[in-house]
Amino acid sequence: MCRISEISGDLFSASREYSLAHCVSADLRMGKGIALKFRDKFSQISKLKQQNPKPGGVVMLKDGSRYIYYLITKQKVYQKPTYITLVASLTAMRNHMAKNGIKKLAIPRIGCGLDGLIWSKVKTEVEQVFQDDDIEIVVYNFVPKK
């Protein structure tokens, strides 16, 4: 059974036992928002491009025992994702996680920052994709420093 919890904080403070995921475009131009932080922290854009990113898919980097997932939810950076491409990307990630025994995932409110999707709908989709899996998902709600 999938367990989802939400906490306030910085996604990058998650323990290394958690794989990480976020949404990007197939062109992998990560110049704003949390995508910029992923680019700066993990780089390796050429390695991601070699995986032939397509909307509705996922590309990933291995970081020790965890994975860093890039959900491809749109073709170009200036476009907006759809719930259909988000669910397809989540499903692709879920399948990879199941094959590789990944049981812990930390995510931001995926697709809800600059991409503008509605969190209540996204959360429902995440619950449905992972409903039959023994997995723990922690959603980090970013709180800016004052």
C-alpha positions in Angstrom: 0.0 0.0 0.0 1.4 3.4 -1.0 2.0 5.9 1.8 2.1 9.6 1.0 3.0 12.2 3.5 3.6 15.9 3.0 6.1 18.0 4.9 7.4 21.5 4.7 11.1 21.9 3.8 13.8 21.5 1.2 13.6 18.5 -1.1 17.4 18.3 -1.2 17.4 17.7 2.6 15.8 14.3 2.1 17.8 11.3 3.3 19.9 9.6 0.6 17.7 6.5 1.0 15.1 8.4 -0.9 15.2 8.6 -4.7 14.2 12.0 -6.0 11.9 13.1 -8.9 10.8 16.2 -10.6 9.3 17.3 -14.0 11.2 18.6 -17.0 10.7 19.1 -20.7 12.2 16.8 -23.3 14.7 19.5 -24.4 16.1 19.3 -20.8 16.5 23.1 -20.6 16.3 23.4 -16.8 16.8 27.2 -16.3 14.2 28.0 -13.6 12.6 26.7 -10.4 13.5 23.4 -8.9 14.7 22.1 -12.2 17.5 24.6 -12.1 18.5 23.3 -8.7 18.5 19.7 -10.0 20.6 20.8 -12.9 23.1 22.5 -10.7 23.2 19.6 -8.1 23.4 16.6 -10.5 24.3 18.1 -13.9 25.1 15.2 -16.4 22.7 16.6 -19.0 24.4 14.7 -21.8 23.8 11.5 -20.0 20.1 12.3 -19.7 19.9 13.3 -23.4 21.4 9.9 -24.4 18.3 8.3 -22.9 16.2 9.9 -25.7 13.7 11.8 -23.5 10.1 12.0 -24.8 6.9 13.4 -23.3 5.3 10.8 -21.1 8.6 9.1 -20.4 11.3 9.3 -17.7 15.0 9.6 -17.8 17.2 9.1 -14.8 20.6 9.3 -13.2 22.0 6.9 -10.6 23.3 8.6 -7.5 24.8 6.0 -5.2 22.0 3.6 -4.2 19.2 6.0 -5.3 17.9 7.3 -8.6 17.2 10.9 -9.7 14.2 10.8 -11.9 13.4 13.4 -14.5 9.7 13.1 -15.5 9.3 14.3 -19.1 6.0 16.0 -19.1 6.3 18.3 -22.2 8.3 18.7 -25.3 9.7 22.2 -24.9 10.6 24.2 -21.8 8.1 27.0 -22.6 5.1 24.6 -22.9 2.8 23.4 -20.1 2.4 19.8 -19.2 -0.9 17.9 -19.3 -2.3 15.5 -16.7 -2.0 12.8 -19.4 1.7 13.3 -19.9 2.3 13.5 -16.2 0.5 10.2 -15.5 2.4 8.5 -18.3 5.7 9.8 -16.9 4.7 8.7 -13.3 3.8 5.3 -14.7 7.1 5.0 -16.5 8.9 6.0 -13.2 6.8 3.5 -11.2 7.7 0.7 -13.5 11.4 1.5 -13.2 11.1 1.7 -9.4 9.3 -1.6 -9.2 12.0 -3.3 -11.4 14.8 -1.9 -9.3 13.3 -2.3 -5.8 13.0 1.4 -5.1 10.7 1.8 -2.0 11.2 5.4 -1.0 10.7 8.5 -3.1 10.9 12.2 -2.3 9.2 14.8 -4.6 8.2 18.4 -4.7 4.6 19.2 -5.6 5.5 17.9 -9.1 4.1 19.9 -12.0 2.6 22.5 -9.7 5.3 25.2 -9.6 6.1 26.9 -12.8 4.1 24.3 -14.8 0.9 25.3 -13.1 -0.9 22.0 -12.5 -3.2 21.8 -9.5 -1.8 19.9 -6.6 -5.0 18.2 -5.5 -5.4 16.7 -9.0 -1.7 15.8 -9.2 -1.8 14.1 -5.7 -4.8 12.0 -6.8 -2.9 10.9 -9.9 0.1 10.0 -7.8 -2.1 8.0 -5.4 -3.7 6.1 -8.3 -0.4 5.3 -10.1 1.2 3.9 -6.9 -1.9 2.6 -5.1 -0.8 -1.1 -5.3 2.8 -0.5 -4.4 4.6 -0.9 -1.1 6.2 2.5 -1.3 6.7 5.6 0.8 6.4 9.0 -0.9 7.3 12.2 0.9 6.1 15.4 -0.7 8.3 18.4 0.2 6.4 21.7 0.2 9.0 24.4 -0.3 8.9 27.2 2.3 11.0 30.2 1.2 13.4 31.5 3.8 12.4 34.9 5.3 
